[in-house]
């Protein structure tokens, strides 16, 4: 696993930065005026902004190479570093700065006697991009530093930059101005570095097990693969309505028909639905399909993947989320939806419970329902409103009603059910998978049922996909499929409470004054 900056996971610590002693002769860092159309600041100090700057070392590399260097040492090593100036203090004829790059932070040591344009260096603003060349050394207090033998202003900041001590306190501003938040909120930077590592590890995990990574269309002529409301657009050249994909499922299964027996895609998907701490209209899914397997195969795969990621990224299969421990080690509990719901509400329910009894139970537990709901939909609603959020420890909820699973294969021994699972952790759905429906005749019947529901006003119901049916008529072998919400998995592993803190640029309402 590649090194990441400042992570608690064996990835290096951020250098300690202490606020200047109020008793010392310290100049406060001045901030530039937030003016629009200001003159080109790059010429203020008598030189032009360079087109390139040669960087020979990063903050993390310097920290690794010179760990344990004695206070007051000089190394003779000449380096050039670059990044943002995140802290600056001036004490008479000596200036200090903290330079931050993508790997960490390093102190700058600038004596007036040897620092070119010392006065201008002392006028740099918090947030300015600068390059510094000089010798690696430690101060008398032992702080690893680069002596400023030469420096260049690479890009001035024309807006006030939040300081280290106060950061960005407005949450909405953090999400809108992530390009600033990543510099001043260490937790945000760490979370996104861990998310990136999680994606890399996931790809490697899947490839090591023989899965082929593929790319399928984002624009679909027919929305399918999930029960969700799509975003619609228009293809001008084809004069045709198109939909942003709500899932890549049907295209991936076409590839299994085509002979790619183990495929996966890490896909951006789009659902025109509400936002919450767990939902963003644009999100990332891992979908995988494997020929010759059933839903037990992919339950095993989920256990192995999540356990592997927890060990690699967190150092343990037990992680903490919202102050509570979660043991992600295999095996996970496996229990039917009907049994879990029965235990939670204190009454036995199943797909065979009379519909009137299910409606009464929904009323008793304040679960809304509609006349069009069959027993399967009623059972699902009852489970989701009373039971799902209670499942803190990892649990595979298995054997769903056929009515709410139009792409799943019928259960081999339980009429009215399908071989489907959802992985629930900390009371939230993490993944969904099932033995795939391979019979084109049965699939056509279910598409007809879904199309009728769509025509009746259910905008999440599926439409008829004739090309997908044609692919099934060429033969789909026994196949298992899986979808994992990668944003939610990243939330779990980083102990992040809202999806907006793990999506770099979450969907937000328009700003009232975006130029302010």
Buried (B, 14 or more C-beta within 10 A) or exposed (E): EEBBBBBEBEBBEBBEBEEBEEEEEBBEBEBBEEEEEEEEBBEEBEEEBEEEBEBEBBBBBBBEBBEEBEEEEEBEBBBBBBBBBBBBBBEEEBBBBBBBBEBBBBBBBBEBEEBEBBEBBBBBBBBBBBBBBBBBBBBEEEBBBBBBBEBBBBBBBBBBBBBBEEBBEEEEBBBBBBEBBBBBBBEBBBBBBBBEBBBEBBBEBBEEBEBEEBEBEBEBBBBBBBBBBBBEEEEEEEEEEBBBBBBBBBBBBBBBBEEBBBBBBBBEBBBBBEBEEBBBBBBBBBBBBBBEBBBBBBBBBBBEBBBBBBEBBBEEBEBEBEEEEBEBBBEBEEBBBBBBBBEBBEEEBBBEBEEEEBBEBBEEBEBEBEEEBBBBBBBBBBBBBBBBEEBBBBBBBBBBBBBBBBBBBBBEEBEBBBBBBBBBBBEBBBBBBBBBBBEBEBBBEBBEBBBEBBEEEBEBBBBBBEEBBEBBEEEBEEBBBBBBBBBBBBBBBBBBEBBBBBBBEBEEEEEEEEEE
